Amino acid sequence: MKPRVYFAVFVLIIPLQASFFDSLSIGGIKPDLALAILYIIGLLTSPSEAALAGMAIGLLQDIGSASLIGFTGMTRGLEGLAAGLLGSRVLDISSPAIVLFLVVFSLAEGLLVAFFLQVIYGAVPFLAMMGGRVLPQALYTGVLGYFLLQLVGRKNVLPALLRRDFQKE
């Protein structure tokens, strides 16, 4: 992707997630904009570039939320790598079926966070957390990803995002 696109993503990701997507909250659950954007980056770029973007986005989120520094960077880096590997094998990014993988990525991250909380803090209501928070957020993020993929799939948007020398054939 073009450096100016990365710059815009890194500058705007936290304010957009905190302000605009907070108003889209349904029952306290809001879509994960950073994960949806990282997923699209993975589909459009190489696995290594997506992993680096994931680590950078995750570290920005860690710093912005004053949470454990590096944990989200690590999980987002792994998700970027997985999305990049998926993107290197996907032929049509505008297919609605590709959104199911975004839901799976979001569920996997929720499982990892739940496991981490269980190990660190002990008794975590795992099933209540999965059914009441993680699954609805994964589905909501999948819906957001669908609309973002439709936007990126337009013919005039994709060339504006990609560098010529790194475009996939």
C-alpha positions as CSV (number, residue, x, y, z in Angstrom):
1,M,0.0,0.0,0.0
2,K,1.1,3.6,-0.5
3,P,2.9,5.2,2.4
4,R,0.4,8.1,2.6
5,V,-2.4,5.5,3.1
6,Y,-0.5,3.9,6.0
7,F,0.1,7.4,7.5
8,A,-3.7,8.2,7.2
9,V,-4.6,4.8,8.8
10,F,-2.1,5.3,11.7
11,V,-3.2,8.8,12.4
12,L,-7.0,8.2,12.1
13,I,-7.5,4.7,13.4
14,I,-7.8,5.5,17.1
15,P,-9.9,8.7,16.8
16,L,-12.3,7.1,14.4
17,Q,-12.7,4.0,16.6
18,A,-13.2,6.1,19.7
19,S,-15.5,8.7,18.3
20,F,-17.4,7.6,15.2
21,F,-17.7,3.9,15.9
22,D,-18.5,4.5,19.6
23,S,-21.8,6.0,18.3
24,L,-22.5,2.8,16.3
25,S,-22.5,0.8,19.5
26,I,-25.3,-1.7,19.9
27,G,-25.8,-2.9,23.4
28,G,-22.3,-1.8,24.3
29,I,-20.8,-3.8,21.4
30,K,-19.0,-1.9,18.6
31,P,-17.2,-3.2,15.5
32,D,-13.4,-3.4,15.5
33,L,-12.4,-0.9,12.8
34,A,-8.7,-1.7,13.3
35,L,-9.2,-5.4,12.7
36,A,-11.3,-4.8,9.6
37,I,-8.8,-2.4,8.1
38,L,-5.9,-4.8,9.0
39,Y,-7.8,-7.6,7.3
40,I,-8.1,-5.5,4.1
41,I,-4.4,-4.6,4.3
42,G,-3.6,-8.3,4.5
43,L,-5.8,-9.1,1.5
44,L,-4.2,-6.4,-0.6
45,T,-0.5,-6.7,0.4
46,S,2.1,-9.3,1.2
47,P,2.1,-11.3,4.5
48,S,5.2,-9.5,5.8
49,E,3.8,-6.1,5.1
50,A,0.4,-7.0,6.7
51,A,2.2,-8.4,9.8
52,L,4.2,-5.2,10.2
53,A,1.1,-3.1,9.7
54,G,-0.7,-5.3,12.3
55,M,2.0,-4.8,14.8
56,A,2.0,-1.1,14.3
57,I,-1.7,-0.8,14.6
58,G,-1.7,-3.0,17.6
59,L,1.0,-1.0,19.3
60,L,-1.0,2.2,18.6
61,Q,-4.0,0.6,20.2
62,D,-2.0,-0.5,23.2
63,I,-0.6,3.0,23.7
64,G,-4.0,4.7,23.1
65,S,-5.8,2.5,25.6
66,A,-3.0,2.3,28.2
67,S,-3.2,-1.5,28.2
68,L,-0.5,-4.1,28.3
69,I,2.0,-2.8,25.8
70,G,2.7,-5.3,23.1
71,F,-0.1,-7.8,23.6
72,T,-2.4,-6.3,21.0
73,G,0.6,-5.6,18.8
74,M,1.5,-9.3,18.9
75,T,-2.1,-10.5,18.2
76,R,-2.6,-8.0,15.4
77,G,0.7,-8.9,13.9
78,L,-0.3,-12.6,13.8
79,E,-3.7,-11.6,12.3
80,G,-2.0,-9.5,9.7
81,L,0.2,-12.3,8.8
82,A,-2.7,-14.7,8.5
83,A,-4.7,-12.2,6.4
84,G,-1.7,-11.7,4.2
85,L,-1.3,-15.4,3.6
86,L,-5.1,-15.6,2.9
87,G,-4.8,-12.6,0.5
88,S,-2.0,-14.2,-1.4
89,R,-4.3,-17.1,-2.2
90,V,-7.6,-15.3,-2.7
91,L,-8.7,-14.4,-6.2
92,D,-11.7,-12.1,-5.6
93,I,-11.6,-9.8,-2.6
94,S,-15.1,-8.5,-3.4
95,S,-16.7,-11.9,-2.7
96,P,-19.0,-11.8,0.3
97,A,-17.7,-15.2,1.5
98,I,-14.3,-13.6,2.3
99,V,-16.0,-11.8,5.2
100,L,-16.4,-15.1,7.0
101,F,-12.7,-15.2,7.5
102,L,-12.8,-11.8,9.1
103,V,-15.4,-13.1,11.6
104,V,-13.1,-16.1,12.3
105,F,-10.1,-13.8,12.8
106,S,-12.1,-11.7,15.3
107,L,-13.3,-14.9,17.1
108,A,-9.7,-16.2,17.3
109,E,-8.5,-12.9,18.8
110,G,-11.3,-13.0,21.3
111,L,-10.4,-16.6,22.3
112,L,-6.8,-15.6,22.7
113,V,-7.7,-12.6,24.9
114,A,-10.0,-14.8,27.0
115,F,-7.3,-17.4,27.4
116,F,-4.8,-14.7,28.4
117,L,-7.2,-13.3,31.0
118,Q,-7.9,-16.8,32.3
119,V,-4.2,-17.5,32.8
120,I,-3.4,-14.1,34.3
121,Y,-6.5,-13.4,36.4
122,G,-7.9,-16.8,37.1
123,A,-11.7,-17.3,37.1
124,V,-13.0,-15.6,34.0
125,P,-16.6,-16.3,32.9
126,F,-15.4,-17.8,29.6
127,L,-18.8,-18.8,28.1
128,A,-20.5,-15.6,29.2
129,M,-17.7,-13.6,27.7
130,M,-17.7,-15.5,24.4
131,G,-21.5,-15.4,24.0
132,G,-22.1,-12.0,25.3
133,R,-19.2,-10.0,23.9
134,V,-16.8,-11.8,21.6
135,L,-19.3,-13.5,19.2
136,P,-21.5,-10.4,18.7
137,Q,-18.4,-8.2,18.2
138,A,-17.0,-10.7,15.7
139,L,-20.3,-10.6,13.7
140,Y,-20.5,-6.9,13.9
141,T,-16.9,-6.5,12.7
142,G,-17.7,-8.9,9.8
143,V,-20.6,-6.6,8.7
144,L,-18.2,-3.6,8.9
145,G,-15.6,-5.6,6.9
146,Y,-18.2,-6.4,4.2
147,F,-19.0,-2.7,3.7
148,L,-15.3,-1.8,3.7
149,L,-14.5,-4.5,1.2
150,Q,-17.3,-3.3,-1.1
151,L,-15.8,0.2,-0.9
152,V,-12.3,-1.1,-1.7
153,G,-13.6,-3.4,-4.4
154,R,-14.6,-0.4,-6.5
155,K,-12.4,0.2,-9.5
156,N,-11.4,3.7,-8.7
157,V,-10.5,3.0,-5.0
158,L,-8.1,0.1,-5.4
159,P,-5.5,1.8,-7.6
160,A,-5.4,4.8,-5.2
161,L,-4.5,2.5,-2.3
162,L,-1.8,0.2,-3.9
163,R,1.7,1.0,-5.0
164,R,2.4,0.1,-8.6
165,D,5.4,-2.0,-7.9
166,F,3.7,-4.1,-5.2
167,Q,0.3,-4.7,-6.8
168,K,-0.8,-8.3,-7.0
169,E,-1.3,-9.8,-10.5
